[in-house]
Amino acid sequence: MGSKRSVFSRRHPLSSYEVMFAALFAILLLICAGLIALSWLAIKESGKASHETRGTFKIISGATYNLTLQDKHSVDFKILAFDLQQMIDEIFQSSNLKNEYKSSRVLQFENGSIRVLFDLFFAQWVSDENVKEELIQGIGANKSSELMIFHIDLNSVDITGNASIMCQPGSRPCADALQCVSTDLFCDGEINCPDGSDEDNKICATACDGRFLLTGSSGSFQAAHYPKLSTSTVVCQWIISVNQGLSIELSFDSFNIHYTDLLNIYEGVGSSKILRASLSEIDPGIIRIFSNQVTTTFLIESDENDYIGFRASYTTFNTNELNNYEKINCNFEDGFCFWAQDLNDDNEWERIQGSSFPPFTGPNFDHTFGNTSGFYVSTPTGPGGRRERVGLLSLPLSPSSNPVCLSFWYYMYGDNVYKLSINISSDDNLEKTVFQKEGNYGENWNYGQVTLNETVEFKVAFNAFKNQQLSDIALDDISLAYGICNESLYPEPTLVPTPPPELPTDCGGPFELWEPNTTFSSPDFPSSYPNQAFCVWILNAQKGKNIQLHFQEFDLENVEDVVEIRDGGEVDSLFLAVYTGSGPMKDVFSTTNRMIVLFITDTSLAGRGFKANFTTGYHLGIPEPCKEDEFQCENGECVPLENLCDRRPHCQDGSDEAHCVRLLNGTMSSNGLVQFRIQSIWHSACAENWTTQISNEVCQLLSLGNENSSTPTLSSGGGPFVKLTTAPSGGLILTPSEQCLQDYLMLLQCNHKSCGKKLVAQEVTPKIVGGTDAREGAWPWLVGLSYNGQVICGGSLVSSAWLVSAAHCVYGRNLDLSKWRAILGLHARSDLTSPHIEIQMIDQIVINPHYNKWTKDSDIVMMHLEFKVNFTDYIQPICLPEENQVFLPGRNCSIAGWGSLFYQGPIADILQEADVPLVSNEKCQQQMPEYNITQNMICAGYEEGGTDTCQGDSGGPLMCRENNRWFLVGVTSFGYQCAQPNRAGVYVSVSRFTQWIESFLRDSGF
């Protein structure tokens, strides 16, 4: 047998070759791994940025922009987009990037020639610089047949490399980054982004409960917990949208909103939504909105410690399933039932529980329960600003073959209660009044009923008319019953006799004062006087005497509380002065033997009041009359009559040389027979030796332009006469004469001085409220009047030194002239550094003596600039109309100003302009029954409303153009709210005051 051999392993060291090969192998592995990593990163980077880039260029010619290019579905958009994509494809397919290029897509067109926004797609990453270079080269080399049609601005070509759109301030991009939409249009219930992203619940969900769009037939929303947001004001908004044909009913499981928070409920969505309820503090009961869409916004301004909030739920109902009785019957315990506020009236009914406030006219309890637990509806409580109509409308009611009885309870108590009526209307615009009551029916609920027998679909409207004073009207327990109304179980209410109006007798003394009872004061002086005071004192002197009024002490709330003094014993006597603020005050002198003093205060704040006394005498405060052979200067001094109109001033105020030439019996103020006054006697000018130079001298003395024409005319009467020659040193030499050569006198026509010319802006006629931004320099005579640093009114420049505005603008603000500034050449209120602007102080204010603040008659004032202004392209005077010139109704004229853009809205920064048609005074009186439209007023406005002056436009011009010149036809005075239908704006009729205005211009020169 063979022997076994023991075998075991032994380790041998690696040779140098083995070590070398192992090292090389490891290095190769590392290199491969690195290359793989780099390739992966490159591929990742390429995949990240190469697939798309964005660009833009401008088409100079070959295509015209129109609004249809905004619609991607329009034929115009598709055709132009196809042609441009073909052009871009052809350029890149023949470029150095033809292997990388895939396709293009036109996104949108913008105005400005046509700006094109497009996307480019490449198979692999290409730098934006390279893409731009190839596109520019291709366009420049005409590498597309489309470039025979389109001319592209090479300087406009840009590759942004950013696929997201850039939006202007106030806008934000849609989710597809292809369109910008106004921020206000996001989350408003209407889709404005093509992809609908502006209404996405992800961005619209409220901070109150995380919800936004509610679409079920019932649901709920809430703001029960204080939102945790950094902003000081939070707005939560919900959209309720249910099936078409349904309406929405809202109820509140809990409602305890802090008075600083506000819940608004709108009918509809988007920009067309209508505010139906604005709620705070008090639970409103059930609210029914007769629409399938509701917008609810909740404004939170309270802090977390005061916040409680609300919980609301909604259901749907169908108005077509309601019968007439369900639509009408209402005791207001759960809201307004199926009644709706009239959107075309002036105010809204209020749902009230318990006593109304203030407790002078409204009920103390409802009718249903007869205690303070029940509800009723009332016109807005408290005094109103002016007469208002407040309407409550039913849903459309079905006609019936049988009559029905409408019954209700009404409350009309107080000396100033006006009217309640019930109207029936149908779709054919027929309306009739079936019930009406006027006046005070006592401090109790009264029963009313009326039989209805309508054969077509109709609506019922309760209309309450409210006066300015406390005059609330309330309703409760409205119901409808089958059959005609039976004889009422309740007696017919009778009017409470109204005492005749009396002047107040408790205002510091009797209102008829005679010597020696000459001291009087405001109520409760020297303690604070009451608010809403209207006190009258009539001061009397013996016939032939006049009155001097002196204020011993004077302390009133500035501007808002005033003492007005008039020259006579009636409220419409000539205006003398208005005082406000703190004394001392100048003495006031009457020209007659009576003086009326009125004390009027507003609703807040008060001073100590005033204490006054008066004395009587002959010519008090009036200069002693001059002798028969003397002329009395305006400052009262006397000069010899022979010095009158001798071409050398002798009066310190120059008034002896102020009115020394006139044009007699002309058809206009700028033509007539030339007459000169020599020693108080008027002399007609002879035609002999007359020259153009003499004509120009006479016209300039009349503050008019140069001669237009001069015509000799036969004298129709006796002298005296005057012959005119020119002096060697200039001026005129007047030589009195007994007769003229061949009895010829001179009939002269002067041109007006340059006025009413626009030197900058193009004429515009847009269809202020409803106006448009005016171009700078469009109305160079329009002046902004600033008081205490705020532009509060407008004015019109009529000469180099005088402005015309509204008297009510300066009423109570005419004592301290240092607070006034006239801003000439103003365009934007926010830009007072414009080189076109000149700012001047006012050194004189003259209110027309016939101005009456209460009737608003003669609401016109003259304001004098501290220095004469230099006319520029942006500062020019407007022309004055002829005295009593008539401007016919229907004529389109223009208005301009910086007033509110809508009633109680923000004031305009840029000057607004608009056109309005003139309205006859008869029609204006019908549209403005609260006022007496006098011959000193002129009206303008559209029947449908929409365009008008508003708060802040007062004093500005109503302007009409004749023979390429603009004339000041009216001064903005007053109106009912702003731009309301059938409510014309009322202006001062300037032609009734032309002579009064020109008396200031003649005295100071143009």
C-alpha positions, 0 to 999 in steps of 0.5 A: 500500500502506498504511503500518505503524504502530508500536504499544507498551504504556504503564503508567498509574497506578491510579485511586483507585477501583481501589485502593479496590475492590482493598482491599475485595476483599482484606478480604472474602477475609480475613474469609471465611477467618477465618469458615471457620476459626472454623466449622471449629473450632466444628464440631470442638469440637462434634463432640468433646464433644457426642455423649455425657455421663454422669449418675446419680440415685437412685430412692427408691421405686417399685423394689426392689434385688435381685442380679439387677439386677447382670446386664444380661441378666436380665429384671429389669434389662431391664424396669427399664432400659426404663422408666427410658430411657422416662422420660428420653426423655419428659423431654428430648423435652418440654424446651428441649433436645428438638431436640438430644436423641437418646437415653439408655442405662441402664448399671448399677444399684447398691445404696443405694435404687437408684442408676442410672448412664446415658448421654445422647446429643445431636445437638450439644454441650450443657453439662452444667449445662444438661442437669442443669437440664432433667433436674431440672426435668422430674422435678420437673414430672412430665413423664413418665408413669413418674414416677407410679411412680418417686420420684427424689431430686432432690438425687441428680441429677448429670451428670458429663460423664465417660464413664469409671467411677470405681473404688474403691481396689483395683479398676480399670475394664474397657476399656468403662469400665462396670464395676470389677473387683478388681485381683487378678482381672486376668490370673488366667485367668478373665474377669471384665469383660463385655468380657473386657478383664481378660485382654487380652494387652496388659495381661497380657503378662509382663515376663519374656518378653512372653507371657501366655496360651498356648493351643497343644497345646505351647509354651514360656515363659521368664524367662531375662533379668532384667526391666527394671522399677523395682519391687523385686519382679517377678511374672510370670504365665502361663496355659496353657489347652488343650482340655478333657479334656487334661492338661499336662506341664511340663519345663524346658530350663534351671532355675537359680532363685536361692533368693530367687526362687519359681516356683509352679505351680497347677492351674486358674485364677482363685480356684479354682486349687490350688497343686501345686508351689512351686519354687526352686533345684533342677530339679524334673524333669517336672511333670504337672498333671491339668487342662487349665488351669495358672497359673504365677507367678514371683516375682523378689526377687533382684537382677540380679547373682544372677539366672539364671532358667529356660526351660520348655516344655509339651505335652499328654497324655490320661490316658484313654490311659494304662494302669494300668502307665503310671499306677503305674510310677515311679522319680522320676527325671523327677519324680513321674510320674503320682502326685499329692500328696494335697490333704487331708493335712497336708504334701507329699512332697519329691523328693530327690537324694542324702542327706537332711538332717539325716542321722539318719533318711532315706536317703543315696542312692536305690534305683534307682541306689544312689548319690547321682545318683538321686532318691527321695521323702521325707516333709518332712525334719527334726522336725515340729511335730506328727504329720502324714499325708503322702499320695501318690495315683495316678490312677484305675485301671481294674478288671481281671479278673486280679490285679496285683502292686504293688511298691515300696521303702520306707525307715523308719529312726530311733527315732521313725519311726511308720507307712507304709500303703497304702490302696485307695479307690473312688468309693463311698467304700469304703477299705481298708488293704492294707499297713501297717508301723510302727516302725524297720526299719533303715538300709536300703531294704526291699522291699514288695509287695501283690496287688491284685484290684479289680473297680471303678475304684480309686485307690492311696494311699501314706500316711506318718505322721510324728511330731514328732521326726525320723521321715522315711519315703522311697519309690522304684521303685513298679511294677505287674506282671501277676499275683499277687505271687510269694514275695519274693526279699528277706527280710521286714524286722524291727523294730530294737529301740527302747531304753526312753525315759530321762530325760537324764543329761548335763544338768550332773549326775545327775538324782536329787540329794541333799545334799550333792550340791546344786549343778547347772547347765545343760549346758556352763555357763558356755558356751552351752547346746545348742538343743533341750535337755530336761533334768530334775533331781529334788531330794530331801530327807528326809521332813518337810523341804522344799526351797529352790532358789537360782539363783546365776547365770541367763542364758537366751534370754528367753521361748523358753528356760525353767526350770520348777519343780514341787512334787514329783518328777513332771512333772505335780506342782503348778506353782511357777514358770517362769523365763526371761531374765536373773537374779537370780531369786527363791528357790523353796520346795517344800511337799513333800520333792521338787522337779523342775526342767526345762530346755527350750530351742528351736531357735535362740539361747542364753544362758550358762545357769544355775547353781543349788543347793538346801538342805533344812530344816523350813518353809523359806520357810513361816511358822511355824504359829500357836498353837491359839488363833490364826489364821494370816493369808495373809501368815503373821502370827498374830492371836488367834482371837477377832479372826477375823470380828469385822468389824474387820481385824487381819491386815495383808492383811485375810484374817481378814475375808475368808471370814466368811459362806457359803451352805451346801448350795445347788443353786448358788453363789448360794443356800443356808443362811446361815452366819457364822463367829465365832471359827473356828466356823460359826453358822447364821443364824436366820430371826427378825426377818429383813428384805430389808435383811439379805438384801441385806447378806449377798448383798453380803458374798458379792460377789453381787447383791441378794436374789432370795428368802429362805425360812425353813426348819426346822433339821435339826440342832443349833447353834450359831446366830446372830441378825442385826439391822441396826445403826442406822449400817448393817451387821449385828449378830451375836448368837450364840444356842443356838437359833432361834425355832421352829427356823427358819433362813434359806435365801437366794437371791441374784442374780448381779451384773450380767454377760454383758449386751450393751449396744450391739450387736444379737445376730448369729449368723454361721455367727477363721477362717471368722468375720465382723467383729463390731460394736463393743461386741458382746463387751464383756468381751473384752480384748486382751492386749498384750505388748511392744506387740503384742496376742498373746492375748485374755482375758475380764473377769470382774470389775472387777479380774480377767481370765481367759486361757490360761496358755500366753499368759503362760508365760515372760512372767510375770516382767516385768509392766511389758511387759503391757497389758490393752486393754478395749473394743478393737474394731480393733487399729489404733485405740487412740485410740477413746473406748471403750477403756481401757488398763491395766497388769497388776500380778499374774499367777497361773498355775493350779498344775495347769497342764502345758505339755506335756499342755496340761491346766489351761491357765488364768491369772488376771490382775489389773488395776492399777486397778478398771475402770468398766463402760460400754456397751463394757466389761462382765464376763461371767458365770461358770458354776456349778462343774462345770456341764455344757454338752451337745454340739451346743449352738451357742456363740460365739467371738471374737478378733483372731487369724489369719484362716487358718493361718499367715495374717495376724492380724485388725485388726477383732474377728472372731466366729463360732458353733461347736457344742460337741463331746463329749470322746469325739468330740474325743479321736477327732479329736485323737489326739495329745493327752489330752483331759481333763475339764478341757477342752471342745471345739467345732467343725464336722466339715467345718471352716471355722470355728475359733479360730486363732493369736492367739485364745488366751486368748479366750472360748468363750461360751454364752448362757443366759437372755439372759446370756452365760457363759464356758464355755471359754478358747481353748487349742489345736488342730490348725492352724486350722479343719481338718475333723474337728479340733475346737478345744480350750478350758479347761472353765471350770466346772471352775475356777469356785471357783478363779476366784471365790476371787480375786473374793471376796478383792478384791470384785467 
